[in-house]
């Protein structure tokens, strides 16, 4: 029997690029964390050296000083090599943290032999509180946990071993260990929070870059569409008029030829006006969204086989709002997609205000949308609808495109209108 499991979905180029950008940002912040770890590790080494020199143990003094010096040398070497090795320092940071812990344990264990006479071990044991702080900067919660848990265990063991010569009660040991436990837990949570923030920043940076790429692609597509409109429409009429003029130069003038020239020039002028109106609809500011959509519908009808019915009863004639250009551009994008992909003969376009939200509905009688094909088109760089959705969502709105139950496709765009003036009144609260 064949396995029912399906292979994992393959990431598109956009997703792969976004992951690479996030990884790049993570690495950059991790390198900054390595530099902070180097500084804290040097401070820990200085603390260890001062502990065994200012308050030296009575027994095994030479060994304690040698261990402290070796650890200080190790930290100094790390400070020199860390900027040069880069990614290797990130990859093996967990191992370096364990070296810190082992060095501190070794010096404390040797110094504990003099607990009855000196305070060296008691001073050194406070250095365990620095280890969780160093681990928290790694932005790797699992690595941080793998370091701080042994730190808590070793700290508790050191306190128990020193209990007899120092005469500390169990309650004091428990409370001091609790402080280290809180520091360890805080270190893990801080590491997780840092990673989450960096990933969020990386995701936002990737989205910003992707949106900029989308804008560039949209501009290129609009230029291409403009060139097609001018070449296939107005230019053909002008060329036809020019040929008629050339033929008139070879023979007597006749009313039929002049009529054809006049018709061609009129059609060219009409197509140029409609094209310019789509690029920058001055009527949008002068007459409002309802009239601009009606003009857009006529323009699309002229260059396609569609019949477009515009219903703007629910949109006030005297309304001018910041949402007008956004809804107009969305309608233009939706109608362009209907012409190219729907195979429709009729489109119903409705614009209205309902419950403080502007709503644009485009319903066609075409073949109906295939959501999988739509996703493939987006992955392939056809990002017109995706870009419109991002812009609407950026204004608190939404765009949904789905197959209509009675056939065809219905697209609904909404945007808040709560602060838009309408005839001297406000739809929102004062």
Secondary structure, 3 states (H helix, E strand, C coil): CCCCCCCCCCCCHHHHHHHHHHHHHHHHHHHHHHHHHHHHHHHHHHHHHHHHHHCCCCCCHHHHHHHHHHHHHHHHHHHHHHHHHCHHHHHCHHHHHHHHHHHHHHHHHHHHHHCCCCCHHHHHHCCHHHHHHHHHCCCCHHHHHHHHHHHHHHHHHHHHHCHHHHCCCHHHHHHHHHHHHHHHHHHHHHHHHHHHHHHHHHHHHHHHHHHHHHHHHHHHHHHHHHHHHHHHHHHHHHHHHHHHHHHHHHCCCCHHHHHHHHHHHHHHHHHHHHHHHHHCCHHHHHCCHHHHHHHHHHHHHHCCCCEEEEECCCCCCCCCCCCHHHHHHHHHHHHHHHHHHHCCCEEEEEEEEECCEEEEEEEECCCCCCHHHHHHHHHCCCCHHHHHHHHHHHCCCEEEEEECCCCCEEEEEEEECCCCEECCEECCCC
